[in-house]
């Protein structure tokens, strides 16, 4: 085991070239850290909009061997950078590096550090994990010259017939269907955000895109084209009409679905499901080996996943009254939310209530204040735009239209 000797603190958007390269090297040396949400480019994006964003750099002598991006408020309460937006959180480090968590928090000026998508490998944070959760994932491989239809029949035989039928019907009704994996048209990104904002309101969730800094963050990440983080906009078109769109980051080997939405007038064609299947096939052909679908129990994720990763949530803390107060405030909230999400008898009534609130909002019978936050405001639902709940058989699966968590 290698232990740290010194810790320095930096603003993420001001990291030097050598430190960014050392961070990239640590990502490359472990598949646990290949997720683009763990890249310095994501931390820098958050840092441009969040004044408390920092990176703790762990050193062995003159060598930088570990990187913890975080946000800190004036009271010393810390959280993983982008908490509520990111699907992977970690202290990214070179193999064999370890640390004393309380000493790390002290160096960061933190009494407590909150996380909710901590990668499983983070052993020094283990004593502070209060719960672990599945993060469904899809293993991908190189495509071949047979094309999308043959890939779909081989990878998802239960979905292939109905999905291909929906695509043919979409083409017949609206014009030739085409899929662009890496669309560079900013107008398509605005369409996605407009659809997603309307979906949030319609389903009673907090509208992420009502926050200008998140809109600006997505705009900026769309421009990033680096090996360890590239903002990818994907669009399904019928003729010249956009039908569904997705924006999310990828590294060289990991693709992280993030914001997906579609034209609600076209939900009959299951555009969300078409989008995720098309992205999986195209990403595999482009060298991606894993699609990390993110934490959350959704039926469509069960259909598409090939395995599950594990992520943790909790509060790393050192003895301090602020840490005690923060945990007393936050832990019951997280516990209640997780209990509701884990039990269908509680989750389904809560979801109906949120949709009722959304209906009242969009009809103008309520003010436009944000709905109470819950996990699904990030993860959406397979039926978030009004489709009927799908049954678990091959024909009904084609009717599922996954709306991404954000």
Buried (B, 14 or more C-beta within 10 A) or exposed (E): EBEBEEBEBBBBBEBEEEBBEBBBEBBBBBEBBBBBBBBBBBBBBBBBBBEBBBBBBBBBEEEBBBBBBBBBEEBBBBBBBBBBBBBBBBBBBBEEBBBEBBEBBBBBEBBBBBBBBBBBBBEBBBEBBBEBBBBBBBEBEEBEEEEBEBBBBEBBEBBBBBBBEBBEEBBEEBEEBBBBBBBEEEEBBEBBBEBBBBBBBBBBBBBBBEEEEBBEBBBBBBEBEBEBBBBBBBBBBBBEEBBBBBBBBBBBBBBBBBBBBBBBEBBEBBBBBBBBBBBBBBBBBBEBBBBBBBBBBBBBBEBBBEEBBEBBBBBBBBEBEBBEBBBEEBBEEBEEBBEBBEEEEEBEEBBEEBBEBBBEBBEEEBEEEBBEEBBBBBBBBBBBBEBEEBEEEBEEBBBBBBBBBB
